[in-house]
Amino acid sequence: MPTSAQYLLSVARNYWRSDHEFDGKLERSPELERFQALWEEKLQGMDEWRGLLDELQAALPQFRIGNATATCDACFRCSVYLERQPVPSNLGDEPLTRRQVVVGCVSILAPVYTVYGVQYDYRGEERIADRAFFEPLPLEMRAPAEVVARKLEARFLAEAVPHEIAGTRIPLIVGPHEPPETTLFHALFTGWPESVP
């Protein structure tokens, strides 16, 4: 049975605020206290997460697998790096390349996950553009994304959050996002989807 946006918002309200009352104060908000305590608890399960990364590397040996987890986010994140590809360009002599990354996230707030893609364009070694993809993913990302989704679901008994629910606007402040820009995706997973090391 799919998890509702209303339920996920009620969970997110425990960890994110709708105001700036604690900005600039030494005192931490009750929401931040709960968020940090939850991370302390979840970090005790890093062996389980490392096990997932090993499973992904075995299932996708042609790709580099990375751990993109950051405790400012509300999830564990893994990354599957596809090979850089040349990109046709009329922008001069410097060759352009594109790297695509499949990102899998398991929320620490609720038993839900998502898989999305990020595309980086480079001129030489300089990143000149980035873009996150949700549904549908570009064709070349779909097969590794399906593997990541199956592994996340099986190992963590998590449920996929449909894009229409993840994209629900919420009245909370998450990282750089404020209403009306903030979505459930930001609250449950990350406010910085394009940022993958």
N, C-alpha and C positions, 0 to 999 in steps of 0.2 A: 504494500500500500504506500503510495507516494507521500512524502512528508509535505505538509502544507506550508505556505509562506507565512501564515499567521503564527503557526507553532515556532518556526525558525526565528521569526522576529521576536517572539517572547523569550527565546533562549538568548538571542543577541543582546537584548536589553540588559541582561545580567552583566555584560562585559564591556559595553560601549555606552557612552553618554550622548545626550542630545543637546548639551550646552557646553560652554567653556568655563564653567565655574571654578575648576581646579587648575586652569592654565596659569602658569607663572607662580604657583604655590609649591612649597616644599611638601605639603601634605598630599598624599595620593588619594585619588577618589576611591570609593568602595568598589567601583567597577574595575579599576586598574588593579586593586588589591586582589580581587577574585581572579582576574585574568592571569596575573603573575603567579598566584598560588596554583592555578590549574596547570600552567606551564611547568612548574616545579614537579608536580605530580606526573604529568605526561612524559617529561624527560627521563623518568625512571624506566620507561618502556622503550628506550632507544634501541635495545637489542632487537626488538620486534621490527622496528623501522629499518635497521641495517639488514635484517633478514629479507625484507621486501626488496631492498636495493640489490642484494645478491641474486634474488629470484629474477629480477628484471634483467640483470646483466646476463644471466644464463639463458633467458628466453629471447633476448635481443642482443646477441653477441656482436652484431655488426655496428652497434651504436655505443657511444660513451654514455654511461649513466652517472648522474650526479645527485647530490643531496642539496637541495635549495631551501632547506628549512631555516627560518629565522624567527626568533621568539617575539618579534614585533608583529608577526602575522598570527592568524588564528588557526594555523594548520601546519602539518608536516607537508613538505613539498619535495617531489623528486623531478628530475629532468632527464629527458632522453634527447641527446644531441644528434641531429642528422648532419650529414656531411655538408660542408659549404659548397655552393654551386655558383658558377658564373652567371651574371645577369647582364643582358644586353643593355647598353646605355649610349646616349648621345651627349654625355656630360663631360667629354674630354678624354684624355689619354689614360688616366688612372682607371684600372679595371675595377668593376663592381662585383661583389660577391654577396650571396645571401646565405644565411644560416637559419635553419628552422629548429625549434625546440618544442617537444611535446612535454607538457607539465602536468603532473598528477598531484592532487591535493587531497588530504584527509583532514577534515576539520577536527580541532580539539574540543570544540563547543558542542557538537552534536555528531551522531554516527552517520555522517554524510561525506560524500566525496565528489570531486569534479575532475575532469580532464580538459585541458585547453591547449592551444598552441601559441607560440610566439615566433615572430619572424624578425630577423635583424638584417639590415642591409649595411654593407661596409664599402667604403672607398679605401682601398689598401687595408690598413688595420683600424681606420677610424670608423666608428659606428655613426652612420648618417641618418638612420631611420629605424624605428621599431614599431611593431604592431601586434596586438593580441588578437587571437581568433577563438571564437567559441563554437557555435554551431552554425553551419557545418564547417568542419575543418578542411583545409586544403587536402587534396587527394593523397599526396605523399605523406601526410601526417596520420592518416586514418588507421593504417594497420598497426603502427606502434601504439597509437592511442587506445585501440581496442585491447591490446595486450596489457597496457597499464591499467585500464579500467577493470579488466577481469582480475588482475592480481590485487588491486586495492580492495575490490569488493570481497574477494575470497578471504584475504588475510585479515581484514579489519571488520568484516561483516557490516560494511557501510553501504548506504544506499546512494545512488547517483542523484544529484539535484538537477532536475531539468532546467535548461537555460531560461525558460520563461519564469521559473520561480527564482533562480539565482539573480536574474535581472530586475527583480522587484525593487522599486525605490523604497527606501526606509528613512525614518526621521532621526538617524543617528550619525555621529561623527566618527569616521574610521580613517585613521592616518590622514592623508591629504584630502579626503572626500568629506564634504558636508552636504546636507540636504539642499536641494533635491537631487544631487548627483549620486549620493551614497546608495549602494545596492546591497542586497543580501549576500551577493558574492563577496563584496569587500568585507563585510562583517564576519562571514563564516570562513573565509579563506585568506585573502590578501588585498590590501589597498594598493599594491604595486604589482599587478599581474605581469607587466612587461619586464620587470626587474628579475632576471634570472642570471646567476653568476656563470 
